[in-house]
Amino acid sequence: MARKGNRVQVILECTEHKATGLPGTSRYITTKNKKNTPDRMEIKKFNSTLKKMTVHKEIK
């Protein structure tokens, strides 16, 4: 049976990694409450390819 509630899975993708043109991507999967945060998330996370903290934005 499906879960009930407002929590949905979202994918966060690095914005700086796309601009560099390096192969691969830095993505994180997390959940958010759609009722409390209806707009797209933007979080600073660690990018292992660039080896520094970068801004990750919600995609889709």
PQR file with spaces between the fields and no chain letter, atoms N, CA, C, O and H, PARSE charges and radii, in Angstrom:
ATOM       1  N    MET     1       0.830   -1.175    0.000 -0.4000 1.5000
ATOM       2  CA   MET     1       0.000    0.000    0.000 -0.0000 2.0000
ATOM       3  C    MET     1       0.887    1.256    0.000  0.5500 1.7000
ATOM       4  O    MET     1       1.946    1.271    0.628 -0.5500 1.4000
ATOM       5  N    ALA     2       0.456    2.284   -0.693 -0.4000 1.5000
ATOM       6  CA   ALA     2       1.234    3.512   -0.823 -0.0000 2.0000
ATOM       7  C    ALA     2       1.205    4.310    0.474  0.5500 1.7000
ATOM       8  O    ALA     2       0.243    4.272    1.241 -0.5500 1.4000
ATOM       9  H    ALA     2      -0.404    2.271   -1.203  0.4000 1.0000
ATOM      10  N    ARG     3       2.308    5.039    0.687 -0.4000 1.5000
ATOM      11  CA   ARG     3       2.374    5.909    1.860 -0.0000 2.0000
ATOM      12  C    ARG     3       1.452    7.102    1.687  0.5500 1.7000
ATOM      13  O    ARG     3       1.253    7.599    0.578 -0.5500 1.4000
ATOM      14  H    ARG     3       3.089    5.069    0.064  0.4000 1.0000
ATOM      15  N    LYS     4       0.898    7.547    2.793 -0.4000 1.5000
ATOM      16  CA   LYS     4       0.083    8.748    2.753 -0.0000 2.0000
ATOM      17  C    LYS     4       0.868    9.862    3.419  0.5500 1.7000
ATOM      18  O    LYS     4       1.618    9.619    4.364 -0.5500 1.4000
ATOM      19  H    LYS     4       1.060    7.142    3.693  0.4000 1.0000
ATOM      20  N    GLY     5       0.701   11.066    2.937 -0.4000 1.5000
ATOM      21  CA   GLY     5       1.377   12.199    3.533 -0.0000 2.0000
ATOM      22  C    GLY     5       1.916   13.144    2.477  0.5500 1.7000
ATOM      23  O    GLY     5       1.684   12.982    1.279 -0.5500 1.4000
ATOM      24  H    GLY     5       0.092   11.263    2.168  0.4000 1.0000
ATOM      25  N    ASN     6       2.644   14.138    2.966 -0.4000 1.5000
ATOM      26  CA   ASN     6       3.143   15.189    2.096 -0.0000 2.0000
ATOM      27  C    ASN     6       4.610   15.022    1.716  0.5500 1.7000
ATOM      28  O    ASN     6       5.130   15.823    0.939 -0.5500 1.4000
ATOM      29  H    ASN     6       2.833   14.269    3.939  0.4000 1.0000
ATOM      30  N    ARG     7       5.299   13.994    2.248 -0.4000 1.5000
ATOM      31  CA   ARG     7       6.722   13.834    1.970 -0.0000 2.0000
ATOM      32  C    ARG     7       6.943   13.199    0.600  0.5500 1.7000
ATOM      33  O    ARG     7       6.312   12.201    0.250 -0.5500 1.4000
ATOM      34  H    ARG     7       4.876   13.344    2.879  0.4000 1.0000
ATOM      35  N    VAL     8       7.854   13.801   -0.169 -0.4000 1.5000
ATOM      36  CA   VAL     8       8.193   13.290   -1.497 -0.0000 2.0000
ATOM      37  C    VAL     8       9.712   13.210   -1.633  0.5500 1.7000
ATOM      38  O    VAL     8      10.439   13.968   -0.991 -0.5500 1.4000
ATOM      39  H    VAL     8       8.367   14.612    0.115  0.4000 1.0000
ATOM      40  N    GLN     9      10.186   12.291   -2.472 -0.4000 1.5000
ATOM      41  CA   GLN     9      11.611   12.171   -2.736 -0.0000 2.0000
ATOM      42  C    GLN     9      12.014   13.202   -3.775  0.5500 1.7000
ATOM      43  O    GLN     9      11.299   13.410   -4.755 -0.5500 1.4000
ATOM      44  H    GLN     9       9.595   11.676   -2.994  0.4000 1.0000
ATOM      45  N    VAL    10      13.172   13.858   -3.565 -0.4000 1.5000
ATOM      46  CA   VAL    10      13.695   14.831   -4.517 -0.0000 2.0000
ATOM      47  C    VAL    10      15.160   14.523   -4.804  0.5500 1.7000
ATOM      48  O    VAL    10      15.853   13.936   -3.973 -0.5500 1.4000
ATOM      49  H    VAL    10      13.753   13.689   -2.769  0.4000 1.0000
ATOM      50  N    ILE    11      15.626   14.919   -5.980 -0.4000 1.5000
ATOM      51  CA   ILE    11      17.017   14.730   -6.368 -0.0000 2.0000
ATOM      52  C    ILE    11      17.688   16.091   -6.395  0.5500 1.7000
ATOM      53  O    ILE    11      17.191   17.030   -7.017 -0.5500 1.4000
ATOM      54  H    ILE    11      15.063   15.395   -6.656  0.4000 1.0000
ATOM      55  N    LEU    12      18.837   16.189   -5.707 -0.4000 1.5000
ATOM      56  CA   LEU    12      19.614   17.421   -5.695 -0.0000 2.0000
ATOM      57  C    LEU    12      20.838   17.235   -6.582  0.5500 1.7000
ATOM      58  O    LEU    12      21.550   16.240   -6.450 -0.5500 1.4000
ATOM      59  H    LEU    12      19.241   15.426   -5.202  0.4000 1.0000
ATOM      60  N    GLU    13      21.092   18.189   -7.492 -0.4000 1.5000
ATOM      61  CA   GLU    13      22.219   18.091   -8.407 -0.0000 2.0000
ATOM      62  C    GLU    13      23.115   19.317   -8.258  0.5500 1.7000
ATOM      63  O    GLU    13      22.628   20.432   -8.069 -0.5500 1.4000
ATOM      64  H    GLU    13      20.513   18.997   -7.599  0.4000 1.0000
ATOM      65  N    CYS    14      24.430   19.102   -8.344 -0.4000 1.5000
ATOM      66  CA   CYS    14      25.414   20.171   -8.189 -0.0000 2.0000
ATOM      67  C    CYS    14      25.337   21.135   -9.373  0.5500 1.7000
ATOM      68  O    CYS    14      25.257   20.707  -10.525 -0.5500 1.4000
ATOM      69  H    CYS    14      24.826   18.197   -8.497  0.4000 1.0000
ATOM      70  N    THR    15      25.361   22.440   -9.082 -0.4000 1.5000
ATOM      71  CA   THR    15      25.311   23.450  -10.133 -0.0000 2.0000
ATOM      72  C    THR    15      26.706   23.747  -10.678  0.5500 1.7000
ATOM      73  O    THR    15      26.856   23.992  -11.875 -0.5500 1.4000
ATOM      74  H    THR    15      25.426   22.788   -8.146  0.4000 1.0000
ATOM      75  N    GLU    16      27.718   23.729   -9.832 -0.4000 1.5000
ATOM      76  CA   GLU    16      29.084   24.045  -10.263 -0.0000 2.0000
ATOM      77  C    GLU    16      29.681   22.927  -11.110  0.5500 1.7000
ATOM      78  O    GLU    16      30.457   23.201  -12.025 -0.5500 1.4000
ATOM      79  H    GLU    16      27.596   23.530   -8.860  0.4000 1.0000
ATOM      80  N    HIS    17      29.337   21.686  -10.826 -0.4000 1.5000
ATOM      81  CA   HIS    17      29.906   20.547  -11.543 -0.0000 2.0000
ATOM      82  C    HIS    17      29.487   20.571  -13.015  0.5500 1.7000
ATOM      83  O    HIS    17      30.288   20.236  -13.887 -0.5500 1.4000
ATOM      84  H    HIS    17      28.706   21.464  -10.083  0.4000 1.0000
ATOM      85  N    LYS    18      28.247   20.960  -13.301 -0.4000 1.5000
ATOM      86  CA   LYS    18      27.778   21.029  -14.676 -0.0000 2.0000
ATOM      87  C    LYS    18      28.566   22.064  -15.471  0.5500 1.7000
ATOM      88  O    LYS    18      28.850   21.855  -16.650 -0.5500 1.4000
ATOM      89  H    LYS    18      27.595   21.232  -12.592  0.4000 1.0000
ATOM      90  N    ALA    19      28.917   23.171  -14.838 -0.4000 1.5000
ATOM      91  CA   ALA    19      29.617   24.266  -15.522 -0.0000 2.0000
ATOM      92  C    ALA    19      31.070   23.915  -15.854  0.5500 1.7000
ATOM      93  O    ALA    19      31.619   24.444  -16.821 -0.5500 1.4000
ATOM      94  H    ALA    19      28.687   23.341  -13.880  0.4000 1.0000
ATOM      95  N    THR    20      31.705   23.032  -15.069 -0.4000 1.5000
ATOM      96  CA   THR    20      33.113   22.706  -15.298 -0.0000 2.0000
ATOM      97  C    THR    20      33.320   21.812  -16.504  0.5500 1.7000
ATOM      98  O    THR    20      34.386   21.856  -17.118 -0.5500 1.4000
ATOM      99  H    THR    20      31.259   22.603  -14.284  0.4000 1.0000
ATOM     100  N    GLY    21      32.340   21.008  -16.861 -0.4000 1.5000
ATOM     101  CA   GLY    21      32.465   20.106  -17.998 -0.0000 2.0000
ATOM     102  C    GLY    21      33.177   18.808  -17.672  0.5500 1.7000
ATOM     103  O    GLY    21      33.481   18.037  -18.582 -0.5500 1.4000
ATOM     104  H    GLY    21      31.474   20.973  -16.362  0.4000 1.0000
ATOM     105  N    LEU    22      33.455   18.537  -16.393 -0.4000 1.5000
ATOM     106  CA   LEU    22      34.074   17.285  -15.978 -0.0000 2.0000
ATOM     107  C    LEU    22      33.080   16.136  -16.128  0.5500 1.7000
ATOM     108  O    LEU    22      31.873   16.353  -16.026 -0.5500 1.4000
ATOM     109  H    LEU    22      33.208   19.163  -15.653  0.4000 1.0000
ATOM     110  N    PRO    23      33.571   14.912  -16.370 -0.5600 1.5000
ATOM     111  CA   PRO    23      32.644   13.779  -16.500  0.2800 2.0000
ATOM     112  C    PRO    23      31.993   13.431  -15.165  0.5500 1.7000
ATOM     113  O    PRO    23      32.563   13.676  -14.102 -0.5500 1.4000
ATOM     114  N    GLY    24      30.800   12.860  -15.233 -0.4000 1.5000
ATOM     115  CA   GLY    24      30.076   12.455  -14.034 -0.0000 2.0000
ATOM     116  C    GLY    24      29.221   13.573  -13.481  0.5500 1.7000
ATOM     117  O    GLY    24      29.253   14.701  -13.973 -0.5500 1.4000
ATOM     118  H    GLY    24      30.337   12.661  -16.096  0.4000 1.0000
ATOM     119  N    THR    25      28.447   13.245  -12.442 -0.4000 1.5000
ATOM     120  CA   THR    25      27.603   14.240  -11.791 -0.0000 2.0000
ATOM     121  C    THR    25      27.624   14.008  -10.288  0.5500 1.7000
ATOM     122  O    THR    25      27.924   12.910   -9.821 -0.5500 1.4000
ATOM     123  H    THR    25      28.421   12.328  -12.043  0.4000 1.0000
ATOM     124  N    SER    26      27.305   15.045   -9.547 -0.4000 1.5000
ATOM     125  CA   SER    26      27.182   14.930   -8.094 -0.0000 2.0000
ATOM     126  C    SER    26      25.712   15.083   -7.759  0.5500 1.7000
ATOM     127  O    SER    26      25.149   16.169   -7.894 -0.5500 1.4000
ATOM     128  H    SER    26      27.061   15.937   -9.927  0.4000 1.0000
ATOM     129  N    ARG    27      25.082   13.991   -7.320 -0.4000 1.5000
ATOM     130  CA   ARG    27      23.658   14.011   -6.999 -0.0000 2.0000
ATOM     131  C    ARG    27      23.399   13.393   -5.639  0.5500 1.7000
ATOM     132  O    ARG    27      24.070   12.442   -5.236 -0.5500 1.4000
ATOM     133  H    ARG    27      25.539   13.108   -7.210  0.4000 1.0000
ATOM     134  N    TYR    28      22.423   13.939   -4.940 -0.4000 1.5000
ATOM     135  CA   TYR    28      21.965   13.411   -3.663 -0.0000 2.0000
ATOM     136  C    TYR    28      20.468   13.192   -3.754  0.5500 1.7000
ATOM     137  O    TYR    28      19.772   13.953   -4.426 -0.5500 1.4000
ATOM     138  H    TYR    28      21.878   14.711   -5.268  0.4000 1.0000
ATOM     139  N    ILE    29      19.958   12.155   -3.084 -0.4000 1.5000
ATOM     140  CA   ILE    29      18.517   11.908   -3.002 -0.0000 2.0000
ATOM     141  C    ILE    29      18.095   12.150   -1.560  0.5500 1.7000
ATOM     142  O    ILE    29      18.723   11.644   -0.630 -0.5500 1.4000
ATOM     143  H    ILE    29      20.524   11.537   -2.539  0.4000 1.0000
ATOM     144  N    THR    30      17.032   12.922   -1.376 -0.4000 1.5000
ATOM     145  CA   THR    30      16.528   13.230   -0.049 -0.0000 2.0000
ATOM     146  C    THR    30      15.012   13.366   -0.124  0.5500 1.7000
ATOM     147  O    THR    30      14.429   13.231   -1.200 -0.5500 1.4000
ATOM     148  H    THR    30      16.522   13.333   -2.132  0.4000 1.0000
ATOM     149  N    THR    31      14.379   13.628    1.000 -0.4000 1.5000
ATOM     150  CA   THR    31      12.936   13.842    1.024 -0.0000 2.0000
ATOM     151  C    THR    31      12.635   15.227    1.543  0.5500 1.7000
ATOM     152  O    THR    31      13.428   15.816    2.277 -0.5500 1.4000
ATOM     153  H    THR    31      14.853   13.737    1.873  0.4000 1.0000
ATOM     154  N    LYS    32      11.486   15.743    1.157 -0.4000 1.5000
ATOM     155  CA   LYS    32      11.042   17.039    1.674 -0.0000 2.0000
ATOM     156  C    LYS    32       9.540   17.008    1.867  0.5500 1.7000
ATOM     157  O    LYS    32       8.837   16.209    1.249 -0.5500 1.4000
ATOM     158  H    LYS    32      10.842   15.265    0.560  0.4000 1.0000
ATOM     159  N    ASN    33       9.062   17.874    2.719 -0.4000 1.5000
ATOM     160  CA   ASN    33       7.634   18.019    2.957 -0.0000 2.0000
ATOM     161  C    ASN    33       7.108   19.072    1.982  0.5500 1.7000
ATOM     162  O    ASN    33       7.452   20.249    2.086 -0.5500 1.4000
ATOM     163  H    ASN    33       9.633   18.523    3.221  0.4000 1.0000
ATOM     164  N    LYS    34       6.270   18.641    1.032 -0.4000 1.5000
ATOM     165  CA   LYS    34       5.775   19.544   -0.007 -0.0000 2.0000
ATOM     166  C    LYS    34       4.897   20.653    0.550  0.5500 1.7000
ATOM     167  O    LYS    34       4.809   21.734   -0.034 -0.5500 1.4000
ATOM     168  H    LYS    34       5.990   17.684    0.947  0.4000 1.0000
ATOM     169  N    LYS    35       4.257   20.393    1.661 -0.4000 1.5000
ATOM     170  CA   LYS    35       3.377   21.401    2.246 -0.0000 2.0000
ATOM     171  C    LYS    35       4.181   22.550    2.857  0.5500 1.7000
ATOM     172  O    LYS    35       3.792   23.711    2.734 -0.5500 1.4000
ATOM     173  H    LYS    35       4.328   19.515    2.135  0.4000 1.0000
ATOM     174  N    ASN    36       5.301   22.233    3.516 -0.4000 1.5000
ATOM     175  CA   ASN    36       6.119   23.257    4.167 -0.0000 2.0000
ATOM     176  C    ASN    36       7.068   23.961    3.201  0.5500 1.7000
ATOM     177  O    ASN    36       7.337   25.152    3.357 -0.5500 1.4000
ATOM     178  H    ASN    36       5.617   21.290    3.617  0.4000 1.0000
ATOM     179  N    THR    37       7.585   23.226    2.191 -0.4000 1.5000
ATOM     180  CA   THR    37       8.521   23.813    1.229 -0.0000 2.0000
ATOM     181  C    THR    37       8.040   23.526   -0.192  0.5500 1.7000
ATOM     182  O    THR    37       8.518   22.587   -0.828 -0.5500 1.4000
ATOM     183  H    THR    37       7.366   22.258    2.064  0.4000 1.0000
ATOM     184  N    PRO    38       7.099   24.327   -0.693 -0.5600 1.5000
ATOM     185  CA   PRO    38       6.555   24.077   -2.025  0.2800 2.0000
ATOM     186  C    PRO    38       7.537   24.412   -3.156  0.5500 1.7000
ATOM     187  O    PRO    38       7.460   23.818   -4.232 -0.5500 1.4000
ATOM     188  N    ASP    39       8.461   25.360   -2.921 -0.4000 1.5000
ATOM     189  CA   ASP    39       9.418   25.718   -3.959 -0.0000 2.0000
ATOM     190  C    ASP    39      10.611   24.766   -3.964  0.5500 1.7000
ATOM     191  O    ASP    39      10.725   23.908   -3.089 -0.5500 1.4000
ATOM     192  H    ASP    39       8.523   25.842   -2.047  0.4000 1.0000
ATOM     193  N    ARG    40      11.499   24.914   -4.945 -0.4000 1.5000
ATOM     194  CA   ARG    40      12.636   24.006   -5.091 -0.0000 2.0000
ATOM     195  C    ARG    40      13.686   24.242   -4.010  0.5500 1.7000
ATOM     196  O    ARG    40      13.962   25.379   -3.630 -0.5500 1.4000
ATOM     197  H    ARG    40      11.406   25.611   -5.656  0.4000 1.0000
ATOM     198  N    MET    41      14.267   23.141   -3.522 -0.4000 1.5000
ATOM     199  CA   MET    41      15.284   23.212   -2.475 -0.0000 2.0000
ATOM     200  C    MET    41      16.629   23.621   -3.047  0.5500 1.7000
ATOM     201  O    MET    41      16.920   23.380   -4.219 -0.5500 1.4000
ATOM     202  H    MET    41      14.042   22.217   -3.831  0.4000 1.0000
ATOM     203  N    GLU    42      17.449   24.245   -2.202 -0.4000 1.5000
ATOM     204  CA   GLU    42      18.805   24.634   -2.554 -0.0000 2.0000
ATOM     205  C    GLU    42      19.658   24.467   -1.302  0.5500 1.7000
ATOM     206  O    GLU    42      19.494   25.214   -0.338 -0.5500 1.4000
ATOM     207  H    GLU    42      17.213   24.440   -1.250  0.4000 1.0000
ATOM     208  N    ILE    43      20.576   23.483   -1.307 -0.4000 1.5000
ATOM     209  CA   ILE    43      21.355   23.136   -0.121 -0.0000 2.0000
ATOM     210  C    ILE    43      22.830   23.047   -0.485  0.5500 1.7000
ATOM     211  O    ILE    43      23.175   22.629   -1.591 -0.5500 1.4000
ATOM     212  H    ILE    43      20.710   22.876   -2.090  0.4000 1.0000
ATOM     213  N    LYS    44      23.709   23.441    0.449 -0.4000 1.5000
ATOM     214  CA   LYS    44      25.142   23.251    0.251 -0.0000 2.0000
ATOM     215  C    LYS    44      25.515   21.844    0.694  0.5500 1.7000
ATOM     216  O    LYS    44      25.273   21.459    1.838 -0.5500 1.4000
ATOM     217  H    LYS    44      23.428   23.780    1.347  0.4000 1.0000
ATOM     218  N    LYS    45      26.108   21.078   -0.223 -0.4000 1.5000
ATOM     219  CA   LYS    45      26.521   19.705    0.049 -0.0000 2.0000
ATOM     220  C    LYS    45      27.949   19.525   -0.470  0.5500 1.7000
ATOM     221  O    LYS    45      28.449   20.364   -1.220 -0.5500 1.4000
ATOM     222  H    LYS    45      26.304   21.391   -1.152  0.4000 1.0000
ATOM     223  N    PHE    46      28.610   18.423   -0.068 -0.4000 1.5000
ATOM     224  CA   PHE    46      29.971   18.145   -0.486 -0.0000 2.0000
ATOM     225  C    PHE    46      29.985   17.467   -1.851  0.5500 1.7000
ATOM     226  O    PHE    46      29.266   16.493   -2.077 -0.5500 1.4000
ATOM     227  H    PHE    46      28.204   17.741    0.541  0.4000 1.0000
ATOM     228  N    ASN    47      30.806   17.985   -2.757 -0.4000 1.5000
ATOM     229  CA   ASN    47      30.997   17.392   -4.075 -0.0000 2.0000
ATOM     230  C    ASN    47      32.336   16.669   -4.051  0.5500 1.7000
ATOM     231  O    ASN    47      33.381   17.308   -3.926 -0.5500 1.4000
ATOM     232  H    ASN    47      31.390   18.776   -2.573  0.4000 1.0000
ATOM     233  N    SER    48      32.318   15.345   -4.170 -0.4000 1.5000
ATOM     234  CA   SER    48      33.548   14.559   -4.044 -0.0000 2.0000
ATOM     235  C    SER    48      34.482   14.729   -5.245  0.5500 1.7000
ATOM     236  O    SER    48      35.695   14.579   -5.096 -0.5500 1.4000
ATOM     237  H    SER    48      31.470   14.826   -4.272  0.4000 1.0000
ATOM     238  N    THR    49      33.956   15.032   -6.413 -0.4000 1.5000
ATOM     239  CA   THR    49      34.796   15.232   -7.589 -0.0000 2.0000
ATOM     240  C    THR    49      35.581   16.535   -7.487  0.5500 1.7000
ATOM     241  O    THR    49      36.777   16.567   -7.776 -0.5500 1.4000
ATOM     242  H    THR    49      32.971   15.154   -6.534  0.4000 1.0000
ATOM     243  N    LEU    50      34.911   17.607   -7.076 -0.4000 1.5000
ATOM     244  CA   LEU    50      35.568   18.908   -6.921 -0.0000 2.0000
ATOM     245  C    LEU    50      36.249   19.056   -5.560  0.5500 1.7000
ATOM     246  O    LEU    50      37.051   19.966   -5.348 -0.5500 1.4000
ATOM     247  H    LEU    50      33.939   17.581   -6.841  0.4000 1.0000
ATOM     248  N    LYS    51      35.918   18.148   -4.646 -0.4000 1.5000
ATOM     249  CA   LYS    51      36.467   18.134   -3.282 -0.0000 2.0000
ATOM     250  C    LYS    51      36.237   19.455   -2.524  0.5500 1.7000
ATOM     251  O    LYS    51      37.147   20.003   -1.902 -0.5500 1.4000
ATOM     252  H    LYS    51      35.267   17.408   -4.818  0.4000 1.0000
ATOM     253  N    LYS    52      34.992   19.943   -2.599 -0.4000 1.5000
ATOM     254  CA   LYS    52      34.616   21.137   -1.843 -0.0000 2.0000
ATOM     255  C    LYS    52      33.097   21.204   -1.704  0.5500 1.7000
ATOM     256  O    LYS    52      32.368   20.470   -2.370 -0.5500 1.4000
ATOM     257  H    LYS    52      34.253   19.498   -3.104  0.4000 1.0000
ATOM     258  N    MET    53      32.637   22.087   -0.837 -0.4000 1.5000
ATOM     259  CA   MET    53      31.211   22.299   -0.631 -0.0000 2.0000
ATOM     260  C    MET    53      30.664   23.143   -1.788  0.5500 1.7000
ATOM     261  O    MET    53      31.226   24.184   -2.127 -0.5500 1.4000
ATOM     262  H    MET    53      33.229   22.683   -0.296  0.4000 1.0000
ATOM     263  N    THR    54      29.565   22.681   -2.388 -0.4000 1.5000
ATOM     264  CA   THR    54      28.950   23.404   -3.498 -0.0000 2.0000
ATOM     265  C    THR    54      27.443   23.449   -3.299  0.5500 1.7000
ATOM     266  O    THR    54      26.889   22.718   -2.477 -0.5500 1.4000
ATOM     267  H    THR    54      29.108   21.835   -2.113  0.4000 1.0000
ATOM     268  N    VAL    55      26.787   24.319   -4.064 -0.4000 1.5000
ATOM     269  CA   VAL    55      25.332   24.459   -3.997 -0.0000 2.0000
ATOM     270  C    VAL    55      24.695   23.375   -4.858  0.5500 1.7000
ATOM     271  O    VAL    55      25.047   23.214   -6.026 -0.5500 1.4000
ATOM     272  H    VAL    55      27.237   24.913   -4.731  0.4000 1.0000
ATOM     273  N    HIS    56      23.760   22.636   -4.278 -0.4000 1.5000
ATOM     274  CA   HIS    56      23.003   21.604   -4.982 -0.0000 2.0000
ATOM     275  C    HIS    56      21.545   22.063   -5.050  0.5500 1.7000
ATOM     276  O    HIS    56      20.952   22.424   -4.033 -0.5500 1.4000
ATOM     277  H    HIS    56      23.474   22.767   -3.328  0.4000 1.0000
ATOM     278  N    LYS    57      20.972   22.046   -6.263 -0.4000 1.5000
ATOM     279  CA   LYS    57      19.589   22.455   -6.459 -0.0000 2.0000
ATOM     280  C    LYS    57      18.724   21.270   -6.844  0.5500 1.7000
ATOM     281  O    LYS    57      19.196   20.303   -7.442 -0.5500 1.4000
ATOM     282  H    LYS    57      21.453   21.753   -7.089  0.4000 1.0000
ATOM     283  N    GLU    58      17.468   21.362   -6.495 -0.4000 1.5000
ATOM     284  CA   GLU    58      16.498   20.308   -6.814 -0.0000 2.0000
ATOM     285  C    GLU    58      16.229   20.296   -8.318  0.5500 1.7000
ATOM     286  O    GLU    58      16.058   21.344   -8.940 -0.5500 1.4000
ATOM     287  H    GLU    58      17.085   22.148   -6.009  0.4000 1.0000
ATOM     288  N    ILE    59      16.194   19.081   -8.892 -0.4000 1.5000
ATOM     289  CA   ILE    59      15.880   18.953  -10.314 -0.0000 2.0000
ATOM     290  C    ILE    59      14.545   18.236  -10.461  0.5500 1.7000
ATOM     291  O    ILE    59      14.042   17.651   -9.502 -0.5500 1.4000
ATOM     292  H    ILE    59      16.332   18.229   -8.386  0.4000 1.0000
ATOM     293  N    LYS    60      13.969   18.280  -11.665 -0.4000 1.5000
ATOM     294  CA   LYS    60      12.665   17.716  -12.027 -0.0000 2.0000
ATOM     295  C    LYS    60      11.563   18.568  -11.544  0.5500 1.7000
ATOM     296  O    LYS    60      10.394   18.246  -11.759 -0.5500 1.4000
ATOM     297  H    LYS    60      14.377   18.755  -12.444  0.4000 1.0000
